[in-house]
Structure formats: structure tokens, C-alpha cells
């Protein structure tokens, strides 16, 4: 299997857009996007991880998560990010 490549700026921007869109839906989308991001944390730069953490902070602080499923997915990503960033 080929090694994963680092996430470039444009890809990271698209992933954040996907996260913002998904969190506002009452579907499996929040979990799908958050799981994808969790799988790619090791491919992100420290700056990208910091930006993602700030985005998640805003989502949780201002109630962007419209249901428990969205909030659970975002919290799970936030915890995975915290563990990855602390390494």
C-alpha cells in the first residue's frame, strides 16, 4: 500500500468546508467527515492541526452541533486531535 501524502493547504481548506457543512446535518455526515479527519491527523502539519482545533472550539462553543450525533463526532475528533498534537 502506498504511503499517505501530507495534506496541502487547498485540501485542508476543502476538508474544513466539508466539516462545517456536515456538522449542520442530521445524518451520518458528521461522523463520516470526522472519522476521515481522524485518520489523516498524522498527515497534517502542526499549523493545520492548530487551525482544526480552533475550528472545533468554535463549533462546540457556539452550538454549531445541532444534535448529539454531531456533537459526539466533533468531540471525538477533538480528543483524537488533542492526543495526536500532544505526541
N, C-alpha and C positions, 0 to 999 in steps of 0.2 A: 504494500500500500504506500502511496506517495505521501511524503510529509506535508502537513498543512503549511500554508504560507501565512506570513504576517498579514494582518488586516490593514489595508491602506486607508487613507483619510476618506475617500469617497465611499468605500464600503462601510466604514464605521458610521458615516452620516446616514446612509440608507438603513442600516440596522437600527439606529436611534429613531428614525422616522417610523420604521416598522413597529418598534416597541411602543411609541406614542400612539400609533393607530390601534394596535392590538389591545392595549390596556383599556381602551374605551369600549370594548366589545364584550358581550356576554356569550362568548363561545370558547372553543379550545385555543383560540389565537394567542391569548396572553401566555399560556403555558408553553405553546409551541415556540414562540419567539424567545421567551426567557430561557427555555432549555437550550435553544440554539446558541444564544449568547453565552450561557454557562459553558457549553462545550468549546467555545472559542476564546475563553478568557486568557488562556496561555498564549494565544496568538496576538494579543493586544499589547500595545505599548503602555507604559505607566501613565502617560498623559491620557490615553484613551480610557483606561480604567478609572482614572480620576474623573473624567468627564461623565462617564457612565454612572459612577457613584453619585455625582451631583444631580444628574437627571433622575435617578431613582429617589434621591432625597426629596426632590420637588414633588414627584408623583405621590409619595407617601404623605408628605407634609400638607399638600393642598387637596388631597382627596381625589386624585385622578383615577384611582382604582374604584370602579363603580360597584364592585361586588367582591365577595370573599375570595372567589377564584382568582380574580385579577390581583388582589392584594396578596394572596398566598404566593402566586407566581413571582410577583415583584419582590416580596420578602425573601423568597428562596434564592433569587438571583443576587439580591443584595448580600445575603450571607455568603454565597459562593464567591462573590467578588471580594468580600472582606477577607475570606480565607486565602484567596489567591494573592491578594495585594499584600498580605502580611508576610508571605513567604520570604 
